Amino acid sequence: KYNIKPSQVPIVENVANLIKDENSNLTVRIEGNCDEWGSDEYNYALGLKRAKVVKQALIDLGVDAKKLTIISYGESNPVCTAHNRECWAKNRRDNFTLLP
């Protein structure tokens, strides 16, 4: 899945508010990540879909699209390496990196 969970909406709104600040020159890189299930190609595509959905949500909240970039790391950037459901859930995520 690549939809934004209701529990994640406040995070997206906070990022939008940070970027929309008139004094902000920040650009944000949205990084899509996946768990280890599926092929490399599938996970890359899924990570990209996750990043695109968040980018569109930020645009819908009034963020200038020029301040947003996206990338997919697929399964190559795990935050947890155990082989269990809890760990896999942690790896299915988007990260935000603030760029100058």
Backbone as a chain_set.jsonl record, in Angstrom:
{"seq": "KYNIKPSQVPIVENVANLIKDENSNLTVRIEGNCDEWGSDEYNYALGLKRAKVVKQALIDLGVDAKKLTIISYGESNPVCTAHNRECWAKNRRDNFTLLP", "coords": {"N": [[0.836, -1.18, 0.0], [0.333, 2.315, -0.537], [-0.874, 4.523, 0.412], [-1.573, 7.421, 2.492], [-1.659, 6.998, 5.875], [-4.212, 7.718, 8.296], [-3.07, 8.337, 10.795], [-0.675, 9.415, 10.051], [-1.161, 11.819, 8.849], [-0.964, 14.275, 10.431], [1.834, 14.58, 10.509], [2.522, 15.051, 7.843], [1.12, 17.45, 7.504], [2.537, 19.093, 9.307], [5.054, 19.182, 8.079], [4.322, 20.48, 5.725], [3.54, 23.004, 6.744], [5.989, 23.903, 7.714], [7.504, 24.183, 5.372], [5.968, 26.017, 3.926], [6.291, 28.399, 5.243], [6.956, 31.772, 4.851], [9.544, 32.76, 5.132], [11.093, 30.633, 4.686], [13.557, 28.916, 2.948], [13.734, 26.352, 2.371], [14.01, 23.174, 0.792], [12.429, 20.083, 0.322], [13.241, 16.703, 0.361], [11.492, 13.892, -0.434], [11.505, 10.666, 0.588], [10.864, 7.53, -0.492], [10.34, 4.329, 0.906], [10.566, 0.74, 1.347], [9.618, -2.563, 2.584], [11.376, -5.737, 2.667], [10.014, -7.507, 1.057], [9.05, -8.718, -2.131], [10.249, -8.018, -5.495], [13.284, -6.257, -6.447], [12.674, -4.337, -8.39], [9.899, -4.06, -8.136], [9.737, -3.06, -5.492], [11.168, -0.671, -5.73], [9.45, 0.737, -7.449], [7.157, 0.842, -5.81], [8.106, 2.342, -3.62], [8.5, 4.751, -4.95], [5.852, 5.39, -5.637], [4.83, 5.802, -3.059], [6.286, 8.087, -2.293], [5.383, 9.908, -4.249], [2.64, 10.162, -3.609], [2.749, 11.44, -1.126], [4.058, 13.777, -1.879], [2.069, 14.923, -3.54], [0.085, 15.316, -1.613], [1.293, 17.27, -0.032], [1.454, 19.359, -1.9], [-1.285, 19.761, -2.281], [-1.794, 20.866, 0.176], [-0.812, 23.368, -0.125], [1.906, 23.72, -0.624], [4.6, 24.789, -2.604], [5.347, 23.148, -5.551], [7.902, 23.241, -6.591], [9.542, 23.194, -4.429], [9.831, 20.626, -3.668], [11.233, 17.396, -3.915], [11.497, 14.016, -5.056], [12.431, 10.635, -4.259], [13.111, 7.159, -4.572], [14.073, 4.602, -2.458], [13.479, 2.018, -2.443], [13.877, -1.17, -1.113], [16.354, -0.801, -0.061], [17.169, 0.801, 2.072], [16.756, 0.118, 4.923], [15.345, 0.634, 8.21], [15.183, -1.183, 10.107], [16.325, -4.47, 10.572], [15.496, -6.983, 11.299], [13.643, -10.004, 10.727], [10.629, -9.874, 10.773], [7.109, -9.097, 11.299], [6.743, -6.629, 12.659], [9.14, -5.275, 12.216], [9.174, -5.165, 9.389], [7.004, -3.463, 8.996], [8.016, -1.054, 9.988], [9.834, -0.432, 8.028], [8.332, 0.237, 5.833], [7.761, 3.161, 4.667], [7.866, 6.791, 4.392], [10.492, 9.112, 4.321], [11.523, 12.369, 5.318], [13.767, 14.698, 4.127], [15.336, 17.616, 4.867], [16.499, 20.106, 2.762], [18.919, 22.605, 2.003]], "CA": [[0.0, 0.0, 0.0], [1.098, 3.551, -0.589], [-1.71, 5.64, 0.86], [-1.173, 8.046, 3.748], [-2.512, 6.564, 6.979], [-4.722, 8.85, 9.086], [-2.13, 8.677, 11.876], [0.468, 10.107, 9.461], [-1.593, 13.115, 8.305], [-0.367, 15.409, 11.146], [3.246, 14.724, 10.126], [2.516, 15.696, 6.529], [0.697, 18.834, 7.724], [3.648, 19.814, 9.94], [6.065, 19.424, 7.049], [3.763, 21.51, 4.839], [3.624, 24.289, 7.426], [7.401, 24.274, 7.777], [7.951, 24.602, 4.039], [5.18, 27.166, 3.464], [6.725, 29.609, 5.932], [7.478, 32.711, 3.852], [10.972, 32.952, 5.327], [11.76, 29.358, 4.478], [14.155, 28.618, 1.65], [13.95, 24.916, 2.406], [13.466, 22.209, -0.142], [12.29, 18.808, 1.016], [13.327, 15.468, -0.42], [10.605, 12.856, 0.089], [12.2, 9.416, 0.296], [10.002, 6.365, -0.361], [11.026, 3.113, 1.341], [9.747, -0.475, 1.396], [10.194, -3.716, 3.27], [12.154, -6.617, 1.797], [9.161, -8.384, 0.252], [8.924, -8.317, -3.527], [11.485, -7.855, -6.259], [13.888, -4.928, -6.367], [11.942, -3.445, -9.287], [8.599, -3.803, -7.51], [9.922, -2.211, -4.317], [11.541, 0.657, -6.195], [8.226, 1.377, -7.944], [6.284, 1.106, -4.671], [8.684, 3.473, -2.901], [8.232, 5.943, -5.751], [4.428, 5.698, -5.462], [4.678, 6.374, -1.72], [6.809, 9.452, -2.31], [4.505, 10.739, -5.081], [1.399, 10.436, -2.875], [3.057, 12.452, -0.109], [4.318, 15.032, -2.6], [0.781, 15.491, -3.94], [-0.597, 15.789, -0.4], [1.925, 18.549, 0.34], [1.001, 20.344, -2.89], [-2.687, 20.047, -1.945], [-1.789, 21.708, 1.38], [-0.318, 24.692, -0.48], [3.362, 23.775, -0.803], [5.052, 24.975, -3.977], [5.93, 21.896, -6.058], [9.331, 23.449, -6.842], [10.26, 22.969, -3.175], [9.738, 19.204, -3.349], [11.82, 16.391, -4.785], [11.206, 12.666, -4.58], [13.354, 9.556, -4.585], [12.745, 5.869, -4.003], [15.174, 3.731, -2.065], [13.003, 0.639, -2.445], [14.177, -1.898, 0.121], [17.79, -0.672, 0.205], [17.453, 1.709, 3.178], [15.917, -0.289, 6.057], [15.637, 1.128, 9.561], [15.129, -2.372, 10.947], [16.764, -5.597, 9.745], [14.929, -8.255, 11.758], [12.716, -10.579, 9.75], [9.329, -10.07, 11.41], [6.098, -8.123, 10.868], [6.983, -5.317, 13.267], [10.257, -4.667, 11.507], [8.758, -4.848, 8.027], [6.128, -2.284, 9.059], [8.868, 0.127, 10.178], [10.547, -0.15, 6.786], [7.373, 0.765, 4.857], [7.639, 4.528, 5.155], [8.5, 7.916, 3.711], [11.313, 9.99, 5.151], [11.661, 13.744, 4.815], [15.081, 15.273, 4.343], [15.335, 19.057, 4.576], [17.659, 20.523, 1.982], [19.037, 24.077, 1.994]], "C": [[0.879, 1.241, 0.0], [0.263, 4.77, -0.208], [-1.177, 6.204, 2.181], [-2.162, 7.613, 4.825], [-3.007, 7.784, 7.752], [-3.768, 9.278, 10.207], [-0.917, 9.455, 11.363], [0.129, 11.501, 8.939], [-0.993, 14.293, 9.085], [1.115, 15.639, 10.8], [3.341, 15.451, 8.79], [2.111, 17.165, 6.674], [1.805, 19.66, 8.365], [4.747, 20.135, 8.935], [5.587, 20.522, 6.102], [3.881, 22.889, 5.474], [5.059, 24.788, 7.509], [7.881, 24.827, 6.441], [7.234, 25.864, 3.572], [5.573, 28.467, 4.149], [7.407, 30.529, 4.915], [8.98, 32.923, 3.957], [11.78, 31.684, 5.054], [12.282, 29.23, 3.054], [14.381, 27.118, 1.513], [13.327, 24.208, 1.22], [13.415, 20.891, 0.614], [12.408, 17.667, 0.01], [12.456, 14.427, 0.279], [11.178, 11.527, -0.381], [11.275, 8.23, 0.563], [10.81, 5.115, -0.051], [10.041, 1.954, 1.443], [10.397, -1.52, 2.288], [10.867, -4.619, 2.236], [11.322, -7.523, 0.895], [9.03, -7.847, -1.155], [10.273, -8.154, -4.184], [12.038, -6.443, -6.068], [13.098, -3.922, -7.2], [10.583, -3.061, -8.689], [8.757, -2.831, -6.342], [10.364, -0.803, -4.69], [10.295, 1.417, -6.653], [7.287, 1.729, -6.797], [6.802, 2.282, -3.844], [8.426, 4.787, -3.628], [6.766, 6.361, -5.634], [4.189, 6.334, -4.093], [5.139, 7.824, -1.699], [5.904, 10.388, -3.118], [3.213, 11.106, -4.361], [1.637, 11.519, -1.827], [3.338, 13.794, -0.772], [3.004, 15.694, -2.991], [0.013, 16.021, -2.74], [-0.018, 17.124, 0.041], [1.511, 19.66, -0.618], [-0.445, 20.742, -2.6], [-2.807, 20.924, -0.702], [-1.152, 23.073, 1.13], [1.182, 24.825, -0.627], [3.671, 23.917, -2.291], [5.771, 23.703, -4.436], [7.424, 22.02, -6.319], [10.181, 23.219, -5.591], [10.312, 21.498, -2.785], [10.46, 18.356, -4.387], [11.475, 15.028, -4.209], [12.292, 11.704, -5.037], [12.804, 8.278, -3.962], [14.014, 5.104, -3.669], [14.744, 2.266, -2.09], [13.253, -0.013, -1.102], [15.607, -1.68, 0.6], [18.15, 0.197, 1.402], [16.616, 1.342, 4.416], [16.328, 0.395, 7.357], [15.65, -0.025, 10.554], [15.48, -3.572, 10.069], [16.284, -6.957, 10.244], [13.914, -8.745, 10.72], [11.407, -10.937, 10.439], [8.39, -8.932, 11.001], [6.346, -6.719, 11.411], [8.092, -4.572, 12.525], [9.867, -4.274, 10.082], [7.876, -3.611, 8.0], [6.948, -1.005, 9.212], [9.558, 0.527, 8.878], [9.639, 0.368, 5.674], [7.046, 2.196, 5.265], [8.138, 5.527, 4.107], [9.326, 8.656, 4.733], [11.324, 11.361, 4.493], [13.068, 14.227, 5.142], [15.005, 16.738, 3.938], [16.633, 19.414, 3.866], [17.726, 22.051, 1.981], [18.598, 24.678, 0.673]], "O": [[2.015, 1.22, 0.473], [0.65, 5.908, -0.475], [-0.423, 5.539, 2.893], [-3.366, 7.838, 4.696], [-2.292, 8.782, 7.851], [-3.678, 10.464, 10.524], [-0.209, 10.084, 12.149], [1.028, 12.28, 8.622], [-0.543, 15.249, 8.453], [1.582, 16.778, 10.803], [4.152, 16.362, 8.631], [2.702, 18.032, 6.031], [1.992, 20.82, 7.998], [5.303, 21.233, 8.942], [6.366, 21.397, 5.722], [4.282, 23.843, 4.808], [5.304, 25.988, 7.384], [8.589, 25.834, 6.4], [7.833, 26.696, 2.89], [5.214, 29.542, 3.668], [8.324, 30.112, 4.207], [9.626, 33.236, 2.957], [13.004, 31.678, 5.18], [11.544, 29.412, 2.086], [15.13, 26.671, 0.645], [12.269, 24.59, 0.719], [14.273, 20.62, 1.454], [11.766, 17.667, -1.041], [12.667, 14.121, 1.453], [11.322, 11.285, -1.579], [10.937, 7.955, 1.715], [11.845, 4.868, -0.67], [8.838, 2.157, 1.604], [11.553, -1.391, 2.693], [10.912, -4.281, 1.053], [11.875, -8.233, 0.055], [8.911, -6.637, -1.349], [11.309, -8.153, -3.52], [11.339, -5.551, -5.588], [12.877, -2.79, -6.769], [10.174, -1.901, -8.731], [7.987, -1.878, -6.223], [9.972, 0.16, -4.031], [10.1, 2.58, -6.3], [6.68, 2.8, -6.804], [6.018, 3.128, -3.414], [8.166, 5.812, -2.998], [6.467, 7.552, -5.541], [3.431, 7.297, -3.981], [4.458, 8.689, -1.149], [5.683, 11.531, -2.718], [2.736, 12.235, -4.484], [0.81, 12.417, -1.663], [2.901, 14.834, -0.279], [2.838, 16.898, -2.797], [-0.64, 17.06, -2.832], [-0.762, 18.017, 0.446], [1.246, 20.783, -0.187], [-0.792, 21.921, -2.667], [-3.794, 21.64, -0.536], [-0.969, 23.852, 2.065], [1.688, 25.941, -0.743], [3.07, 23.243, -3.127], [6.7, 23.24, -3.774], [8.144, 21.023, -6.276], [11.399, 23.067, -5.685], [10.782, 21.158, -1.699], [10.315, 18.573, -5.59], [11.195, 14.9, -3.017], [12.969, 11.918, -6.043], [12.112, 8.32, -2.944], [14.916, 4.979, -4.497], [15.541, 1.375, -1.797], [12.882, 0.535, -0.064], [16.033, -2.309, 1.569], [19.331, 0.324, 1.725], [15.849, 2.172, 4.904], [17.502, 0.695, 7.575], [16.074, 0.133, 11.698], [14.988, -3.681, 8.946], [16.635, -7.982, 9.661], [13.398, -7.955, 9.929], [11.1, -12.107, 10.665], [8.824, -7.932, 10.429], [6.175, -5.734, 10.693], [7.975, -3.378, 12.249], [10.191, -3.179, 9.625], [7.982, -2.794, 7.085], [6.606, 0.021, 8.624], [9.834, 1.707, 8.66], [10.131, 0.886, 4.672], [6.17, 2.428, 6.098], [8.739, 5.162, 3.096], [8.913, 8.812, 5.882], [11.157, 11.493, 3.28], [13.504, 14.171, 6.292], [14.652, 17.061, 2.803], [17.723, 19.064, 4.319], [16.689, 22.714, 1.96], [18.637, 25.897, 0.506]]}, "num_chains": 1, "name": "protein.A"}
